[in-house]
């Protein structure tokens, strides 16, 4: 990654896509990542689920650390009590850490304050972007008390942990609300969308003008990950 902070990079390349690595062929991950790295995609998204906060279970710090890539490591923690585990994920090389408001309602400020004091394990100058994720049923207004502690808001367009869900159309209004709150706060918050993204609906999602879109199986479909990544990125850029 070029010199400068991860946050600066996100702002410069927005709108952009974060490619969900768990949708890749993990038996041939090096091959799939090599193909992805031929595109202009700059972020690699890791979904971390613990089977408690949401029903599915995925991988944790060992996989994140083991993946060798020049791409920004975008880590989405769908886990209970993330405060106790932040050090492990930072140590694994996370450049972005997003936690759910719903996962720690009593001490969410502590999570972001701790992250703000931690150094990026890849390069301290890169910083760590602090993201707050909201499930579809959580009011967007819930971010207001935390706007001074975060750099990114991620709006889930599906309920976390279940496959086969369709993109919720209410996400459009939620993006608009989040954007308005960002402007009113005087801070340049990155607005992201995660869940239900496909090649068929990416143009519609792009029209909602998010800064960041997470796409997993829409890119890693087992056939043409590089072509899919270029298509999705092109749609977001208005190409």
N, C-alpha and C positions, 0 to 999 in steps of 0.2 A: 504494500500500500504506500502511496506517496506520503511525503512528510506532511505533518499537520494532524489535528485531532480527528477522531472518528466522527464527532458531531459536525465538524466543518465539512468533512467529506459527504456526509448524508445531505447536508443542506445544498451542497454544490451539485450533487447528482440527482436530486429529487426532480420529478417523480421516478421511482426506481422499484426494483423487485428484489426480494430476499428469497433465495431458492431453498425450499425445505428439503434438507438432506436425507431425512428418514424415508422419503419416497423414492430415493435412489436405490439401485441394486447394490446392497451392502457387500455382496460377494465380489462385486467389480467396482467398488467405490472409487478407486484411483482412476479407472477408465472414465467413469461418469464425471468426476470432478475435472479431469483433464479436458473433456469436451466442453464443460461449462466455462472453463477458464479461457476458452477461445472466443467467448462472447464478451459483451460489456457489462454483464452482471458482476456486481462487486460485493454482494453479501450472501453468506451461507447461513441458513436458518436452522437451528437445532430446537426441536420440540422436546421438552423434558417433562414427562408425566410420571407420577409416583404411585398410581393406583389408589390414592387416597383423595386428593383434591378432585381428580377426575378418574373415571374407571379404567382407562388404559394405562399401561406401563411401557416406558421406552428406556432410553439409555441416559447415563449421567456423565459426570466429569471425565471418566476414562476415555469414552468415545470422543468427546469434544477435544481433549488433549491429544488424542492419537491422530486426529485428522490434520494432516499437514497441508496447508493451503495459504496462498497469498490473500484470499478473500477475507473480508470482515466476518468474524464469528458472532452471529446474532443469536443469543440464547434466550429462549422463552420458557420461563419456569412455571409450569402448571403443577405446582407441588404445595403441600401443606407446610407451614412454618418455614418459609424461605430464609428468614433471618439467620438461622443456625447453619445454613448451608452456603451462604454467599461466598465465603472464603474459598471453598472447594471449586466453585465455578469460575471465580476470578483467577485462581491458580491454574485452571485448565486452559486459560487463554481467551476467555470471553471478552469481546470488545463492546458488546451491547448486552445488557441484562434487563429483561422485562419480567416483572412479577405481577400477579393478579391482586387487585384490590380485595377481592373476595377471599383470598387465601390467608390474609393476616389483618383482619379489620381492627384489631386493637393496638397494633404497633407498626403500621405501615410507614409512618414517618421515620422510624428507626432504620428500616430497610434502606431507604433512600439516603439517609444521612450517613449510614455506614458505607454504602457504595460510593458516596461522594468523597470519602476519606481514603478509599482504596486505590492502589495503582494498577494500571494495566500491566499484566505479566509479560505481554509481548514487547511493550515499549511504554514507559510511563508518560511520554509526551502525547500518546494517543488518547489518553483518558478513557473513561468508561461511560458510555451513554446509558442513562437510567430511564427505563420505560415502564409505564403503568398500563396494564391490560385490563379491559372491562368485558365481562360476559354480556351477552345480548340483553339480558333482563336488568342489568345494573344501570341506573340513570347516568347519563353523561355528566350531569352536574356534580357527581361525586368526585370528579377530578379537581374541583375548584380549590379545596384546602391544600392540595398537593402540587399546585402549579409551580411554586417556587422551588420544588425539590426534584423535578423531573425535566427531561429533555424530549420525551416522546410519549404519546398516548397511542395504544393499539386497541382498536375496536374489533372484537370478535364478531364475525358475521355468521357464526354457527356456535352451537354449544360444544365446549371442548371435550374431547375424549370419545366421540362417536363418529364413525365413518358414514359416508353416503348422504350427508346433509346438504341441502341447497342453500345458497347464499341468501340471507335475509334482506328483503328490500328495505326494511326499516333502517338499514345501515346508512343509507343516503342521508337521512335526516340527522342521524347521529354524527356523521362526518361534519355536516354543516354546523351543528351545535358545538362540536369540539373546535372547529376552526374559529368560530366566533369567540369562544372562551379564550383561545390562544391570543387572538388580536386584542381582546379587552384586557388581558393580563399584561400586555406589553412584551411578552416573551414569544420567541419564534419556536413554538413547539412542533416537532415532527408528528404528523398524523398518519398512523398506519392502519391497515385493514388486513385481517387474517381469517381465512376459512371460506370454503366454497368457491374458490377461484378456479375457473376453467378457461380454455381457449374460447369457448362459445360466449362467455359473459365478460371477458376482460375489457372489451370496448365499452360496455355499459358501466363497469366499475371505474374505468379510466375517466369517464365523464363526471364521476363524483369527485374527482380531483384529490385523491389521497396522495400523500408524499411517498408512501411506502406500501407495497402490496406483497404479502407472503403467498408464494405459490409452490406447492409440493408436487402432487401427481400431475398437475398441468404442465410441469416441466419434465419431471422424471417419469415418463410414461413407458419406459422400456424400449422405446423406438428411436426418438430423435430429440434428446434433451437440449442440444445446442440450438436446433431449429426452433423448438418450443420457447426457449428462453429469449431468443431474438424476437420472436413473434409477440410475446407478452410485453417485453420491454419496449418494442416499437409501438404497441398500442398505447402504453402509458405515456410515451413521448409524443403521441399524436401523429405517428408515422403511418 
